[in-house]
């Protein structure tokens, strides 16, 4: 089985990153790995942690956009970036 390290970061889900990080932490906490292998796992863990944090930050920004209100208390909306090439329609209000 390929490790998340072997996959492009975009192809590894947040959940997969967290699972792999859990495995890495357990192995490192065991304290029985050679130094070089421990360092490799630590580096992989740092990469996965950074990627997971970026995904959390992105999700937080999306939520903040959804919860934003204007001065009259009405929800403010903004179109999300999409992966399709279809033009976005303007909201009717």
C-alpha positions as CSV (number, residue, x, y, z in Angstrom):
1,X,0.0,0.0,0.0
2,X,1.3,3.4,-0.9
3,X,1.8,5.9,1.9
4,X,0.3,9.4,1.7
5,X,3.9,10.6,1.3
6,X,3.9,8.8,-2.1
7,X,0.8,10.6,-3.3
8,X,0.4,14.1,-4.5
9,X,-0.9,16.3,-1.6
10,X,-4.1,17.1,-3.5
11,X,-5.0,13.4,-3.7
12,X,-4.8,12.7,0.1
13,X,-7.9,13.7,2.0
14,X,-7.9,15.5,5.4
15,X,-9.1,12.3,7.0
16,X,-6.4,10.2,5.4
17,X,-3.8,12.7,6.5
18,X,-5.1,12.5,10.1
19,X,-5.1,8.7,10.0
20,X,-1.5,8.6,8.7
21,X,-0.4,11.2,11.3
22,X,-1.9,9.0,14.1
23,X,0.1,6.0,12.8
24,X,3.3,8.1,12.6
25,X,2.8,9.4,16.2
26,X,2.3,5.9,17.6
27,X,5.4,4.6,15.8
28,X,7.5,7.6,17.1
29,X,6.2,7.3,20.6
30,X,7.2,3.6,20.6
31,X,10.8,4.7,20.6
32,X,12.1,1.6,18.9
33,X,12.8,3.0,15.4
34,X,16.3,3.7,14.2
35,X,17.1,7.5,14.1
36,X,17.0,7.8,10.3
37,X,13.6,6.1,10.1
38,X,12.3,8.3,12.9
39,X,13.5,11.4,11.1
40,X,11.8,10.3,7.9
41,X,8.5,9.7,9.7
42,X,8.8,13.0,11.5
43,X,9.4,14.8,8.1
44,X,6.3,13.1,6.7
45,X,4.3,14.0,9.7
46,X,5.3,17.7,9.4
47,X,4.2,17.7,5.7
48,X,0.9,16.0,6.5
49,X,0.3,18.4,9.5
50,X,0.9,21.5,7.3
51,X,-1.4,20.2,4.6
52,X,-4.1,19.4,7.1
53,X,-3.8,22.8,8.6
54,X,-4.1,24.5,5.2
55,X,-7.3,22.5,4.6
56,X,-8.7,23.5,8.0
57,X,-7.8,27.1,7.3
58,X,-9.6,26.9,3.9
59,X,-12.7,25.4,5.5
60,X,-12.7,28.1,8.2
61,X,-12.6,30.8,5.5
62,X,-15.5,29.2,3.7
63,X,-17.6,29.0,6.9
64,X,-16.8,32.6,7.8
65,X,-18.0,33.7,4.3
66,X,-21.3,31.8,5.0
67,X,-21.8,33.4,8.4
68,X,-21.0,37.0,7.3
69,X,-23.9,39.5,7.6
70,X,-24.3,43.0,6.3
71,X,-25.1,46.1,8.3
72,X,-28.8,45.2,8.3
73,X,-28.3,41.6,9.6
74,X,-28.9,40.0,6.2
75,X,-26.5,37.1,5.2
76,X,-23.9,38.3,2.7
77,X,-23.0,35.8,0.1
78,X,-20.1,35.5,-2.3
79,X,-19.7,32.8,-4.9
80,X,-17.2,30.0,-4.1
81,X,-14.5,29.2,-6.5
82,X,-15.6,26.2,-8.6
83,X,-13.7,23.7,-10.6
84,X,-16.1,23.9,-13.5
85,X,-15.7,26.3,-16.4
86,X,-19.4,27.3,-16.3
87,X,-20.0,31.0,-15.7
88,X,-21.5,31.8,-12.3
89,X,-25.0,33.3,-12.2
90,X,-25.5,36.5,-10.2
91,X,-27.9,36.1,-7.2
92,X,-31.4,37.6,-7.8
93,X,-31.1,40.1,-5.0
